[in-house]
């Protein structure tokens, strides 16, 4: 179990990771959620990555990809996706975290529209890489 408290260090990677995703999705609608999608060519920044991941398709055609990463004892992986996408229009207003970055909440004015359950470990802090590999195509 990974968590973020006084016993675990975090170099802001997870917070920056959420901000990177939020920069792309806030102000847009998520119109499609696809699992196990091949990432765009050349998008992986980590040597150890699945090359596949979650794809969020936005109302403007932008596609945001989140891929698991693993670097020795540090990792980030998508464990589950809980969709609450409403039938009516929604616009993402925020991406928030809870449970020490183990839950990511995509919030709209109607409430939560998507939740990601995330497993992660910083490994040996400040030495190994972790955080989702985020790629964007327009």
C-alpha positions as MATLAB code, in Angstrom:
seq = 'XXXXXXXXXXXXXXXXXXXXXXXXXXXXXXXXXXXXXXXXXXXXXXXXXXXXXXXXXXXXXXXXXXXXXXXXXXXXXXXXXXXXXXXXXXXXXXXXXXXXXXXXXXXXXXXXXXXXXXXXXXXXXXXXXXXXXXXXXX';
ca = [
       0.000    0.000    0.000;
       1.383    3.367   -0.989;
       0.402    6.558    0.713;
       1.627   10.054    1.258;
       2.318   11.047    4.828;
       5.220   12.011    7.078;
       6.770    8.542    6.684;
       6.866    8.692    2.884;
       8.593   11.275    0.795;
       7.351   12.629   -2.497;
       9.246   15.052   -4.698;
       5.911   16.466   -5.960;
       5.838   13.978   -8.836;
       2.289   12.806   -8.112;
       0.983   16.343   -7.568;
       2.643   17.489  -10.800;
       1.218   14.430  -12.580;
      -2.340   15.337  -11.570;
      -1.750   18.968  -12.590;
      -0.474   17.831  -16.004;
      -3.661   15.828  -16.610;
      -5.869   18.627  -15.231;
      -4.273   21.136  -17.616;
      -5.583   19.058  -20.510;
      -9.052   18.031  -19.290;
     -10.378   20.979  -17.264;
     -12.870   22.941  -19.346;
     -13.694   19.958  -21.554;
     -16.048   17.012  -21.616;
     -14.772   13.450  -21.522;
     -16.692   11.770  -24.321;
     -14.934    8.411  -24.295;
     -12.797    6.336  -21.925;
     -10.763    3.546  -23.532;
      -8.657    1.011  -21.671;
      -5.538   -0.775  -22.899;
      -4.952    1.517  -25.878;
      -1.597    1.696  -27.681;
       0.211    4.935  -26.897;
       1.196    7.309  -29.708;
       4.580    6.468  -31.224;
       7.488    8.042  -29.373;
       5.402    9.191  -26.419;
       6.897    7.044  -23.661;
       9.443    8.815  -21.470;
      10.292    5.729  -19.393;
      12.321    2.715  -20.401;
       9.974    0.400  -18.508;
       6.469    1.163  -19.638;
       3.734   -0.961  -21.051;
       3.392    1.036  -24.249;
      -0.350    0.814  -23.612;
      -2.597    2.748  -21.307;
      -5.790    4.649  -20.631;
      -7.111    6.987  -23.322;
      -9.446    9.879  -22.484;
     -11.090   11.373  -25.565;
     -12.208   14.967  -25.044;
     -14.941   16.956  -26.762;
     -12.409   18.921  -28.828;
     -10.794   15.772  -30.248;
      -7.817   15.870  -27.887;
      -6.733   12.467  -26.629;
      -5.026   12.225  -23.256;
      -3.127    9.002  -22.548;
      -1.989    7.760  -19.136;
       0.419    4.857  -19.089;
       1.769    2.874  -16.149;
       5.430    3.316  -15.317;
       7.950    1.176  -13.473;
      11.538    1.978  -12.584;
      13.095   -0.597  -10.266;
      11.214   -0.276   -6.951;
       9.228    2.821   -7.967;
       6.067    2.544  -10.032;
       2.663    3.989  -10.859;
      -0.140    1.799  -12.170;
      -3.791    2.197  -12.957;
      -5.636   -0.380  -10.877;
      -9.273    0.426  -11.657;
     -11.503    2.893  -13.478;
     -14.881    3.841  -12.082;
     -16.978    5.732  -14.599;
     -19.761    8.034  -13.469;
     -20.084    9.756  -16.814;
     -23.557   11.279  -16.852;
     -25.925   11.030  -19.781;
     -26.132   14.819  -19.941;
     -23.359   17.238  -20.826;
     -20.663   17.878  -18.256;
     -17.534   19.978  -18.184;
     -14.575   18.950  -16.041;
     -13.883   21.650  -13.465;
     -11.110   19.945  -11.462;
      -8.963   16.866  -11.020;
      -8.413   16.075   -7.354;
      -6.770   13.309   -5.370;
      -7.576   11.484   -2.146;
      -6.121    8.626   -0.113;
      -2.544    9.721   -0.708;
      -2.849    9.941   -4.499;
      -4.426    6.474   -4.691;
      -7.700    7.917   -5.993;
      -7.945   10.548   -8.709;
     -11.313   12.301   -9.065;
     -12.433   14.046  -12.261;
     -15.007   16.567  -11.053;
     -17.718   18.391  -13.027;
     -20.470   20.718  -11.896;
     -22.741   17.655  -11.612;
     -20.276   15.816   -9.354;
     -17.626   13.210   -9.993;
     -17.630   11.841  -13.538;
     -14.582    9.577  -13.391;
     -12.436    8.022  -10.673;
      -9.077    6.350  -11.183;
      -7.752    3.996   -8.531;
      -3.977    4.190   -8.614;
      -1.223    2.098   -7.085;
       2.123    3.790   -6.695;
       5.363    3.847   -4.774;
       8.145    6.378   -4.785;
      10.630    3.548   -4.173;
      13.850    5.137   -2.998;
      12.679    8.786   -3.022;
      14.343   11.122   -5.503;
      16.241    8.289   -7.195;
      13.782    6.304   -9.322;
      11.094    7.591  -11.662;
       7.384    7.189  -11.031;
       4.144    8.906  -11.987;
       1.994    8.215  -15.031;
       3.521    8.713  -18.437;
       1.130   11.326  -19.898;
       0.892   11.873  -23.645;
      -1.452   14.163  -25.551;
      -2.478   14.206  -29.191;
      -4.599   16.924  -30.749;
];
